[in-house]
Amino acid sequence: MAIVRHDIAEHDVVAVRTQVGDWPAGTKGTAVSIYEDAVLIELSGMPMEELLDNLVVVPADKLEVTWRAADHPSRNVEA
């Protein structure tokens, strides 16, 4: 089992702190899969024809959380 060394969780919205590949600082996306020192993010605002290009693995230390899913429980939960 991997030891996670950051506090990013699945479904958190994150922003890239510095340029990563073709993606400039400030690019936002949603955390899809969490690794020990990296996060697979789905980038926001990509055209449908580039859908597979919007999944990018980014080192966790180059990301900052802008919205935490854990702070916003679903309002669609059945009682």
Backbone as JSON, one array per atom type, in Angstrom:
{
  "sequence": "MAIVRHDIAEHDVVAVRTQVGDWPAGTKGTAVSIYEDAVLIELSGMPMEELLDNLVVVPADKLEVTWRAADHPSRNVEA",
  "N": [[0.84, -1.19, 0.0], [0.57, 2.19, -0.85], [2.03, 5.1, 0.63], [0.51, 8.08, 1.17], [1.58, 11.38, 0.68], [0.5, 13.9, 0.82], [-2.32, 16.15, 1.04], [-4.41, 16.03, -0.78], [-7.49, 14.97, -2.07], [-9.64, 12.6, -3.8], [-11.87, 14.06, -6.12], [-11.45, 16.65, -5.26], [-11.01, 20.05, -6.24], [-8.33, 21.36, -7.99], [-5.52, 23.56, -8.57], [-2.88, 24.21, -10.83], [0.26, 25.11, -9.69], [2.67, 25.95, -10.88], [3.9, 26.07, -14.27], [3.2, 23.06, -15.97], [4.25, 20.87, -18.22], [2.39, 21.47, -21.09], [0.58, 23.0, -19.76], [-0.28, 25.98, -18.24], [0.53, 27.83, -15.21], [-2.08, 28.08, -12.83], [-4.0, 26.67, -14.22], [-6.91, 24.74, -13.89], [-8.38, 21.77, -12.44], [-9.97, 18.59, -11.7], [-9.31, 16.31, -9.11], [-8.79, 13.0, -9.86], [-7.58, 10.51, -9.46], [-5.48, 9.35, -6.88], [-2.09, 9.28, -6.1], [1.04, 8.25, -4.55], [2.95, 10.47, -4.62], [1.83, 12.08, -6.52], [-0.92, 13.26, -8.58], [-3.67, 12.31, -10.54], [-5.28, 14.36, -12.67], [-8.3, 15.71, -14.03], [-8.52, 17.97, -16.42], [-10.14, 21.15, -16.54], [-12.51, 22.66, -18.78], [-11.86, 21.67, -21.33], [-12.2, 20.99, -24.83], [-14.61, 18.66, -26.2], [-13.58, 16.98, -28.23], [-11.0, 16.66, -27.47], [-11.01, 15.1, -25.26], [-9.64, 12.85, -24.09], [-7.16, 13.93, -23.81], [-7.29, 15.49, -21.61], [-6.62, 14.34, -19.22], [-4.19, 14.3, -16.86], [-1.18, 13.53, -15.2], [0.11, 14.97, -12.38], [2.75, 16.18, -10.35], [2.18, 16.19, -6.86], [3.19, 18.28, -5.31], [3.11, 20.42, -7.0], [0.58, 21.33, -7.08], [-2.33, 23.04, -5.83], [-5.05, 22.95, -3.59], [-8.21, 24.18, -4.41], [-10.82, 23.87, -3.86], [-12.43, 21.8, -1.65], [-13.78, 18.63, -1.75], [-14.67, 17.2, 0.47], [-15.57, 19.15, 2.16], [-18.03, 19.79, 1.24], [-20.6, 18.13, 1.44], [-22.72, 15.86, -0.34], [-25.88, 17.0, -1.47], [-27.81, 15.43, -2.38], [-28.37, 13.12, -1.04], [-30.19, 10.32, -0.11], [-32.64, 10.03, 2.45]],
  "CA": [[0.0, 0.0, 0.0], [1.34, 3.43, -0.95], [1.84, 6.11, 1.66], [0.22, 9.36, 0.52], [2.32, 12.43, 1.37], [-0.15, 15.19, 0.59], [-3.7, 16.11, 1.54], [-5.36, 16.14, -1.89], [-8.37, 13.8, -2.12], [-10.44, 12.48, -5.02], [-12.96, 15.02, -6.35], [-11.04, 18.01, -4.93], [-10.62, 20.89, -7.37], [-6.97, 21.81, -7.77], [-4.92, 24.45, -9.57], [-1.45, 24.0, -11.03], [1.02, 26.26, -9.15], [3.65, 26.37, -11.88], [3.63, 25.39, -15.54], [3.48, 21.63, -16.05], [4.09, 20.53, -19.63], [1.73, 22.53, -21.86], [-0.43, 23.63, -18.92], [0.28, 27.1, -17.48], [0.12, 28.02, -13.81], [-3.47, 28.53, -12.71], [-4.9, 25.72, -14.85], [-7.67, 24.01, -12.87], [-8.92, 20.46, -12.77], [-10.52, 17.8, -10.6], [-8.5, 15.14, -8.77], [-9.48, 11.78, -10.26], [-6.91, 9.38, -8.83], [-4.44, 9.85, -5.99], [-0.9, 8.44, -5.99], [1.9, 8.62, -3.43], [3.49, 11.82, -4.76], [1.25, 12.71, -7.71], [-2.38, 13.21, -8.68], [-4.24, 12.33, -11.88], [-6.34, 15.36, -12.69], [-9.06, 15.94, -15.25], [-8.47, 19.42, -16.62], [-11.42, 21.81, -16.81], [-12.64, 23.52, -19.95], [-11.3, 21.1, -22.55], [-13.2, 20.62, -25.83], [-14.95, 17.23, -26.21], [-12.72, 16.22, -29.14], [-9.72, 16.48, -26.78], [-11.4, 14.55, -23.97], [-8.6, 12.0, -23.51], [-5.99, 14.76, -23.53], [-7.48, 16.3, -20.41], [-6.18, 13.59, -18.05], [-2.77, 14.59, -16.71], [-0.59, 13.23, -13.9], [0.88, 16.14, -11.94], [3.31, 16.02, -9.0], [1.32, 16.81, -5.85], [3.76, 19.53, -4.81], [2.85, 21.48, -7.98], [-0.85, 21.59, -7.05], [-2.95, 23.56, -4.62], [-6.49, 22.69, -3.55], [-9.02, 25.4, -4.42], [-12.16, 23.48, -3.38], [-12.36, 20.45, -1.08], [-15.03, 17.87, -1.84], [-15.08, 16.8, 1.82], [-16.23, 20.29, 2.81], [-19.31, 20.01, 0.56], [-21.3, 16.85, 1.3], [-23.78, 15.83, -1.34], [-27.23, 17.37, -1.03], [-28.72, 14.49, -3.0], [-28.36, 11.88, -0.28], [-31.55, 9.9, 0.3], [-32.77, 9.8, 3.9]],
  "C": [[0.88, 1.25, 0.0], [1.03, 4.37, 0.21], [1.66, 7.45, 0.96], [0.87, 10.47, 1.35], [1.77, 13.82, 1.12], [-1.59, 15.06, 1.04], [-4.74, 16.33, 0.45], [-6.17, 14.84, -1.93], [-9.12, 13.77, -3.45], [-11.59, 13.47, -4.99], [-12.62, 16.43, -5.86], [-10.73, 18.76, -6.22], [-9.26, 21.47, -7.04], [-6.54, 22.76, -8.88], [-3.43, 24.15, -9.64], [-0.72, 25.26, -10.57], [2.02, 26.83, -10.14], [3.35, 25.61, -13.17], [4.06, 23.94, -15.46], [3.21, 21.22, -17.5], [3.5, 21.71, -20.39], [0.76, 23.35, -21.02], [0.17, 24.74, -18.06], [-0.2, 27.11, -16.03], [-1.3, 28.56, -13.79], [-4.48, 27.6, -13.37], [-5.59, 24.9, -13.76], [-8.16, 22.67, -13.38], [-9.42, 19.77, -11.51], [-9.64, 16.58, -10.37], [-9.32, 13.87, -9.03], [-8.89, 10.56, -9.57], [-5.71, 9.92, -8.06], [-3.31, 8.82, -5.91], [-0.04, 8.94, -4.83], [2.37, 10.07, -3.5], [2.93, 12.57, -5.96], [-0.27, 12.51, -7.7], [-2.76, 13.19, -10.16], [-5.38, 13.32, -11.85], [-7.01, 15.4, -14.06], [-9.16, 17.45, -15.4], [-9.83, 19.97, -17.01], [-11.36, 22.56, -18.14], [-12.05, 22.97, -21.23], [-12.43, 20.77, -23.54], [-13.42, 19.11, -25.85], [-14.02, 16.42, -27.11], [-11.33, 15.97, -28.54], [-9.92, 15.82, -25.42], [-10.3, 13.7, -23.33], [-7.33, 12.79, -23.19], [-6.13, 15.54, -22.24], [-7.15, 15.55, -19.13], [-4.66, 13.7, -17.95], [-2.32, 14.21, -15.3], [0.35, 14.37, -13.55], [1.47, 15.85, -10.56], [2.48, 16.81, -7.99], [1.87, 18.13, -5.36], [3.61, 20.69, -5.8], [1.38, 21.86, -8.03], [-1.26, 22.25, -5.75], [-4.45, 23.31, -4.71], [-7.23, 24.02, -3.51], [-10.43, 25.15, -3.92], [-12.07, 22.05, -2.9], [-13.72, 19.77, -1.11], [-15.56, 17.5, -0.46], [-15.81, 17.91, 2.56], [-17.63, 20.55, 2.26], [-20.03, 18.69, 0.36], [-22.46, 16.96, 0.31], [-25.13, 16.21, -0.74], [-28.26, 16.41, -1.59], [-28.75, 13.15, -2.28], [-29.78, 11.56, 0.17], [-31.56, 9.62, 1.8], [-33.18, 8.39, 4.19]]
}
